[in-house]
Amino acid sequence: MGNQGGHVTSYYTSELQKYTSFQIHATEEVRQVCTVEAGLLSLTSHALRLSNRKGLTVFHHTSEDFADMHCMEALPGDRLLAGGSQESLIQLDLTTGTVVSSAPCTGGCAVIRRHPRFICCADFTGKVSLRDPLTMKEEHSLESLSGTGLLSDFDVLGNMLVTCGFTNRHGALAVDMFIKVYDLRVMCAVTPIQMMFPPSLLRFVPAFTSRLFVVSQTGQFQLVDTSSASQSSYIYQMETGGARVSCFDTSSSCQCLAFGDTAGYLHLYGASSHVSFNNFSNPTEFADPEEPYHPIDINDEIAALASIPMPYCNSRLVSDLPKKLTKYVYRRSVPVDPVILNSMKMVGSVGYAPNPGLWRRNEVRYPQEACRSKETREDADIIPQLYKKIDVKYSRMGIEDFDFNLYNRTCFAGLETNLPNAYCNNMIQVLYFIPPLRCAVMNHTCQREFCLACELGFLFHMLDTAQGIPCQASNFLRAFRTIPEASALGLILSDSDDARKKVNFPRLVQSWTRFVLQQIHSETLDVVDEDVQKNRESHGDRVPCQQALWLDVD
């Protein structure tokens, strides 16, 4: 709901718990709100704002056409129709937030209602125009109160259109006690409905084509049936405290009614104590709860102080002690394991011992960790979810069914690992991010059938143009397998799992790197063109790959 101060507040559940509250305009009142798929539309006299469910602004539209706006209606295809005192109907595109077109509307527009066949627009004098939804041209018009009074509200559902308003009696405006009813099949008025209280607001019940709620400004409302001559005599009375009812609407589930008065109160009436506003509503999003920080003992020497967020402040911290009160205390080194000392062999002043396998090769033990049990150590070695290996499941469509954007939101492409000898993918990525080497390889061309430098240049070109989509290094690996030296050095692995378990991959990658750099160097030496000759004159006898890595290869 919106108020005269330009503020919009939303509520959820039948208990009307506050969900969001935000300011739309500093000085203008909110004249109408409308919910769409993208969020909430709020209309003031000179602006239109689309906010998402959390209250954040999606777009804010103002233009010269928005002179004195009064009403709006959402149309299919992310369109919006707005009208006001100006003699034109403005159609906007909610996707871009711009004006698409405008249609003439003599006398302005006070209320807009959507019908499957028409766009119903009522001016301030009581004339209701039925327009074509595509061209916005006026096809029919109904003279409800034209020439005799002012329109208060109208609604349309099925084949029925109802209006209420004010009539001129003895030179003064008075509330018309009759509700005018029109049949859209014949475009003429039928028997009006006389009310026992002055009607000011009308709204059809979506589940019933002939029933509507009639509301007065004094807080009285009644359910009326347009197809019945006799009406129910039961009238409901709201406790408004003397405030006038200014707005009214029904829920799409037909389970509750909402009224707003000029005092700023919202009144909710429901069929039961537990009602739902929508039959198929999206789940309500709430703000993430604040995570409580666990207390840390001041004597805890291994506590992770980084878990406490650092507050922003301009002054000096209490822990910022002067240097004369502090001293550097280095961590004591861990004693060497007796198992390592017993198996150590001295070569000169250097001792060599095999790794017993109790700890990882890049793991350093500290005194506090030495006393941990095996179970505690295994719990601490759990790999975070962010760094775990993702198994790509291939289907009949290959990788097209796998959403790589869920794991890679950058423009850098990866390499598929389901190919033989894919252990070299990591070093291919390292070579790709060396700009001089990448430019030298991509500019290399020759006539050889299996040239490693050419295939590497083609692969780098694929990584440049992939835009985050994984690539296959199949051509490069095929050329790599045809080199006899690679097989002699043991760089080509078999497909059996037993052979892979016996391979020392760190040493294998090192050997692969030395071989590939040597191979690329020897292949680029044979290609001597004018650009390479100029490059030698300016940089000595080094070819581009030597210059990229500053290699001295005999």
Secondary structure, DSSP 8 states (H G I E B T S, - for coil): -B-TTSEEEEEETTTTEEEEEEES-SSS---EEEEETTEEEEE-SS-EEEE-TTS-EEEEE--TT-SSEEEEEEETTTEEEEEESSSEEEEEETTTTEEEEEEE-TT--SEEEE-SS-EEEE-TTSEEEEE-TTT--EEEEEESSTTTEEEEEEEEETTEEEEEEEEEETTEEEE-SEEEEEETTTTEE---EE-SS---EEEE-TT-SSEEEEE-TTSEEEEEETT-SS-----EE---TT--EEEEEE-TTSSEEEEEETTS-EEEEESSSS--S-SS-----------------TT-TT--GGGS-----SS--TT---GGG------------HHHHHT-EEETTEEE----SSS-TT----HHHHT--HHHHHHHT---GGGS------BTTBGGGS-GGGT--SS---B-SSSTTGGGHHHHHHHHT-HHHHHHHHT-----SS-HHHHHHHHHHHHHHSTT--B--HHHHHHHHT-HHHHHTT-S--S-HHHHHT--HHHHHHHHHHHHHHHHHHHHHS---HHHHHHHHHHTT--HHHHHHT----
